[in-house]
Amino acid sequence: MAGMRDMSEMTRIRVARSDLVIPTVIYESATQIFAHMVGTGKVTEKNQKSAVQMAINMAVELAIETDRIVDKDSGGRNHFGSKKNF
């Protein structure tokens, strides 16, 4: 997909878990993405593992981009109103 980061190696992305989002949100996003892929016939028995990884990567990318946009709109403040320290 154009504009998406290559997430094949998790070492390319270094994000502190606490600075991103609650892992449950990523899980829920990934399951919805995967369900859509199944529902549109894009998942086969042969590509199931890679499809799961793709759904997870997309969910993480969405979380990072959402966090970046929210951070920009909030002036660098976290959910509690204090500045992020990084």
N, C-alpha and C positions, 0 to 999 in steps of 0.2 A: 504494500500500500504506500502510495506517495505521501511523504510528510511524516511517516512513522519512523521512529528510531529502530535500528537493527538491534533487537533484543535477544539475539541468539546466544550471546555470552553475557551472563548477568554481571560479569566484572566491568562491563562498559557502563553500568549504571550504579552509582553509589549514592543512595538516598537513605538517610537515617529513618528507620521505621516510624519513629515518633513524629518526625517532621512531615511525613507523607499523609496518610490517612489510616483509619482503623482497618486492619487486615480484613475484617468482615465485609467492609464495603468493596474491597477488591474481589473477594470471593463471590459476593453477590453479582457484581458486574461480570465477572468471568463466566459464571453459570448462565447468565442471561445471554451473553455473547455466544457461548457454546450452544445453548438451546436454539438460538436463531440459526446458527450454522447447521445444526441437525435438521431443523424445520425446513430449511431451504435446500436440503439434499446435498450439502457440501461436505458432510462427514460420511466416510465409508469405514468399513472395518480396517481397511489398509492404512488410512490416514488419521485414524482416531487419535493416536498419541500426539501427533504433530498439530492436530486441530485443537486439542486441549491446551497445548503449550502456546499456540497462537492466541487463543482466547484469553489466557492468563496475561500474556505479553500486552495485548490490547488493553486489558483492564488496568494494568499497571501504568501504561502510557497515558490512558485517560485520567487516572488519578494524579499523575505528575503534572499533566497539562492543566487540569482543574486547579490543583494546588498553586501552580504558577500564576494563573489568572486571578484567583481569589487573593493570593498574596499581593499581586500588583494592585488590585482594586482596594485592598485594605491598607496599603501603605507599608507593607512588611510586618503587619501585626498578626499574631496568631489568634486562635479561637478565643483566647482569654483576654485579648486586648493589649498584651505586652509584646515588645519587639522580639523577633526571632534572633537567637544568638548563633550565627554562623557566618 
